[in-house]
Amino acid sequence: MASQRVFPLSCVVQQYAWGKMGSNSEVACLLASSDPLVQISEDKPYAELWMGTHPKGDAKILDNRISQKTLGQWIADNQDCLGSKVKDTFNGKLPFLFKVLSVETALSIQAHPNKELAEKLHLQAPQHYPDANHKPEMAIALTSFQGLCGFRPVEEIVTFLKKVPEFQSLIGDDATAQLRQSMNGDSQAVASALQSCFSHLMKSEKKLVVEQLNLLVKRISQQASAGNSMEDTCGELLLRLHQQYPGDIGCFAIYLLNLITLKPGEAMFLEANVPHAYLKGDCVECMACSDNTVRAGLTPKFIDVPTLCEMLSYTPTPSKARLFTPTQSQDDPYLSIYDPPVPDFTVMKMEVPGSITEYKVLVLDSASILLIVQGTVTATTPTVQAAIPLQRGGVLFIGANESVSLKPTMPKDLLIFRACCLL
């Protein structure tokens, strides 16, 4: 059925060491719910569920009436399904990758380059930066989700420099003094001081880092044994990160970067040059199609400290300012829209009460991918004769300008996420 432009997808599971084990992982639970034949191994980490087109994990079409192709192959032959603007802007390709992440072990101190820097890095070191695209990301919490994002207000960093002498030792007296003085200066003075502090820390000698980190771990462990609070030094997190990455410089980054805990439905947007790390929890993530990541700690992967120190946005912000607030649709009371300031993607969240017997999905001039996180529905559309059953973990590709209705098969609330491109 060549004209069919709405169909279910079988997505790609990635098992990385930092993922949650077995049924503790939201990725594994969604996978098992959508396919009863899937066997979840409790001794394996289920880290990511990929929904989209990617050379390392292209979704497969689950419909016998369509030739057995991956989603990327099918889109290459049916580019009009992307929508006219999307097709022309992104050269006939789906511009985003939609994911679910389940994080147990911290996932690298990193940032993503803008397009200009991405092109430069790709030319210089294609083995580490495999494409010339930028990689903005949006993370929306499914469970309590902890991460680092952006530089803390200077006052907070100065307080940590006083309370954590091991941290101050690595930053050094000169950079510490410069940061204190910048509190009375303009934004340029603050940015320069922050860059000096971050660079001194990240370029510290490994031997010195290990010595100071061991001293700090010993001191905090003694406080914990004595029943004293560790809150003023982020002691609990410090000990956890050190256990995961012993002797790693990234453990000290918690004193420079905002610590954020997202509640389900809360989001953070990671634009170019913003330092961040995912620490723990489950989230829906959408990103531009790229593999460009510049790392500097809490990772076994390639580290590029000079590039990271040079590229970062050294603008301090309160942690609350790092939250990305969705807008409520004027036309649909159940629809929240997370629309970041980049053209590559938008994420929609639909929370439909169980009392609704039919829910019409918003028609868009963009291909989109829809994920059922909670509930069971049948999807119907004028271009497909048979209804498409979707359970928790079910994924549906919707071509541009297609009309889709979802009918719950039982009176339970629905939670649905949808990735698209709103140009």
N, C-alpha and C positions, 0 to 999 in steps of 0.2 A: 504493500500500500504506500506508494511513493509520496503521496501528499500528506501522510500522517506526520504531525509536528508536535504531538504530545505523547510521551511514553515514559515508562519507569526506567530507572538506571540501577545497575549494580556497581557499587563504588569500590574504591581501592583502600585497603587497610594497610597502614604502615606501622610496623612494630619496631619502635626505637627504644633504646635503653631507658630513656627518661619517662616513658609512658607508665600509666597505671597498670597493675597486674590483673589479668583475668577479668572477672565480673565486677571488680572495683572500678573498672574503666567505663565511662559513659560511652566511649567508642564501641567497646565490646558489647555492652548492653543494647545499644541501638542496632548493632549488627545482628545479634542473636534474635532480637524481636522481629526484625524485618525478614529473616530467613531461618525457619525452624531447623533446617538441615545443617546450619553452621554449628560447629563444635568449638566452644570457647576453652582455651587452655589456661588454667589458673596460674601456671608458672611462666606465662609469656606476657610481655608488656604491650598493651594495645594503646598506641600513642595518637595516631591520626586517622581520620576517615576523610578521604579526598573525593570531592564531588565536582567533576569538571574535566577539562582537557589538560593534560600535562604529559611531557615525554616520559616521565618516571611513573606515571599512574593515570592512565586515561580510562574514564568510566566506560562501562559496557552497556549497551542497550538491551533491556529485558523485554523484548517483544518479537515473537517469531514472525510477525507480519512484515518486519523490517529486516533487510539483509543483515547478517551478523557482522556488525561493525562496531568499532569503538565510537564514542561520542565525537571525538576529534575527527575521525574519518568521515562520519556522517555529516558533520557541519561543513567540512571541506567541500562536500558534494551538494550541500543545501544551504548556501550562505545567506539566502534571503531570510532564513529562519532567525537570523541574528537581529533583524530590524535594520532599516536602511541606514540610519546614522551610525549604529554600532558597526555594521559591516564596513562602511567607508572609513570610519575613524580608526578602526583597529585591524585593517587589512584582512577582513574576512575571518577573523578568529575571535573566540570567546575571550574577553579581556580579563577575566577574573578566575580565581580558583577558590571554591567554597570548601570549608573544612569543619570537622569537629576535632578538638584537641582534648586529650586527657593527660594532665601533667602531674607526675609524682616527684620527679627530681628536677631541680632548677634547670632552666633552658637558656643558658648563655647571656652574658652581658653583650648587647649588640645594638646596632643601628642599621638602617637601610639608606643607600645613597639616593640622591635625586637623579633625574635622567642624565644631566650633564656629567655628574661624577660616575654614574653607572657606565656610560659610554667610555669614559677614560679608563676606568678600572678593567673593563672588559678587554680593551686593547692591550693594556699592560700585563694583565694576568688572567687570561681566559680560563685557566685551570681552576682558579679560585672564584672568579666572577664570570659565570658562564653565559651571560646575556647582557644586553645593553639597556635593559628596562629598569625603571624604578620599582619599588616594592612597598607601597603603603599598605598598612594592615588595619583591620578593625577586629577587636575581640569583644564578644558579648557573652557574659557569664551564663552558664547553665546551672552551675553549683557555685558555692562560695569560691571565688577565683582570686588568687593572690599574685601580684606582679610588681615590678619596679617600672617607673615611667617618668622620665624627665628629671631635671635637677631640682632638688629641694630648695626652699627659700634659704637665703644665705644665713639667716639667724639660726635656723635649725642645724646647718652644717657647722657653724661656729660653736654651737652648744656641744655637738658631738666631739669636736676637736678638744674641748675642755674635759669632757667626761671619759673619752677613750684615748689615753695617751699613746697607745700603740698605733692608732690611726694617725694621730698628729705627728708621730715619729716618722712615718712614711711620707706624709705630705711635706714635712720640713718647716723650719721656722720662717723662712722667707715667704713661702707661698701662704702660710697661715696668716702672717702679718698683712700680706697683700689683700687677702680675703676680708680680714677685719676692717681694713681701711676702706675697702670698696663699699662698705655699708653706708658710707657718707657720700659716695660718688654717684655717677650716672650709670646708665645701663651698660655702656661700653666698658667702664671700669669693672663692673660686676662680671661681665662676660670674660674679660681678660683674666681676672682673678680666679674664676671658676675653671677656666681652661688650664691655668697654671697648676691648680690643686689636682685636677683630674689627671693631667699629664704626669706630674710628679708621682702620683700614686701608681698609675698603670705602668710607668717605666722604672719602677723600683726594682732593685736587684732581687732575684729569686730567693737567695739566701736570707736577705734581710726581711723579706715578706714572710717567709716560713718562721723565722725567729719571732717576729712581732705577733703573728697570728697565733702561734703556740702560746705565747705569753697571755694574749687576750682570752684564748679558749680556756686556759688554766684558771685565770682570774674569774671569768664568768661561771665556770663549772663549780668553783668554790662557793661563789655567791648562791648558786642554785642548791648546792648541798646544804648550805646553812639556812635555806628557806627564804632567802632575801629576793626581793623583786629584781628582775633583769630588764624590766620594761624600758628604762631610760637609756639603755645601750642596745636595744633590739637583741638582747642576749639569746632568746629562744631561737630566733631566725639565724643568728650568727652561728650557733652551735649546729643547727640543722644543715646549713650550707657547708660548714667545715667538714661535717661527717660525709656529705655527698662529694665534695671536692677538697680533700685535705691539702692545705698549703696554697690554695688558689687565691690570687690577688682579687678575684671577683667578690670574695667574701666581704671585703672592705667597702665595696660599692654601695652597700645598703646605707652607709652614712652620708653618701652624696646624692643618691637618687630617691625619689618619692616612693614610699611603700604604700601600695593601694590594694585594698580588698574589695572586689566587686561583688555585689549581691546579684542573684539571678536576675537577668534583664538589664543590668547596668553594663556600660561599655567603655572602652578606651580606644581612641584612634591614635595610631602610631604613624605619624607622617615622617617624611624624610628627615634624617639627621637627629632624631630624638632617641636618646639612649633608653633601653628598656630590657626587661627580662621577664619571662613567665616563670613563676615559682611553684605554684600548686593549684590544682582545681581543673574543672572542665569548662570549655567554652566553645561557642561557634566562632569561627574565624573566617573572614573574607579578605583576600589580598589580590593585588595586581599580579599577573602572571610573570614571575621572575624568581630566580634563585639567588639574588644578590643580597648577601648578609655580611656585614663587617663585624667581626667578633673580637672580644678582648678579655674574656674570662668566663669561668663556670662552664667550660665546654672542652671536650677532647678534640674538637675540630680546629681547622686552621685559624690562627689568631693574627690579626693585623692591627697592632696597637698604634703605630704611627698614623695610619689612615683614619682610624677611629678618632684619635685625639684631635686631628686636624679638621675633620668634617662636622663634628657635633654642633648642635645648637645649644649654646651656653646661656640659656635664658631660664632663670629660676621661676618656678610656679608652685603655688600651694597644691597639695595633692588633690583637693576637690576640683581644682581647675582642669585636671587631667581627665575627668569624667566627660564622656561624650553623650549628650542628652538627645534622645530621639524626638522627632516631632510627631504629633498625633494627626492622623489623616482627617481632613475635613469631610470626606465622603464616606469613610468607613470607621465606625466607632471601635472596631476591634483591631485596627491596624496602626502600628507604630513604625516610623521610617527613620532609619539610621543612614543619613545621607552625608558622607564626608566630603571635604573640599577637594576631591580628585574625581576625574571623569570615569575611572576604571570600574567602579562598582558602587552599589547601594545595597543595604540589607534591610529587609522588612520583617517585622515580627507580627504574627497574627495570634491573638489570644481570643478564641471563640468559645463562648459559654455553651455548655451541653444542651441548653434549651433551644439552640438554633438548629433547625432541621436541614437547612441547606445554606452553604456559604459560597458566594460567588467571588472568585479570586480576581483582583484588579487586572484589567486588560492593559498590557504594556507594549510599547513599540521597542521591545528588547527581549531577546532570549533570556530565560531565567531558570533557576534550579530551585526546587522547593523540597524542604525536608520536614517530615513529620516527627516531632520530638515527643509529642504526647497525643494519644487518641488513635482511632481507627476510622478510616473514611473510604468511600468509593469516589473516584474522580470521573466526571463525564465531560465531554466536549463535543461540539458538532462535527468535528473532523474524525472522531473515533467512534465506531459503532458500539463496541463493547465497553462497559464501565471498567475502570482500572482500580483494583483494590490496593489500598495503601495502609500499612500498619505502622506502629512506632518504628522509626528507623527507615521507613520507606522514602524513596527519593524520586521526584518527578521532574523531567525536563519539559519546559513549556516554550514553544516557539513564539516569536514575536507576534503580537496582535491576536493571539489565541484566547478564546473564551473558555474558562474552566470552572466547573462547579464541584464543590466538595460536599458530600452527604455523609454525616457521621453514621456509623453502623450501630452505635450505642450512645445513650445520652450522657456522654462525658465531655468535659472541657477539652478543647484542642489547643495545642501549642505548636505553631508552625513557623519556620524561618524560610525566607526566600531571598536568594541573591540575584541581582539584576544589574543593568547598566542604564542609568537615567541621564541621557545627554540632553 
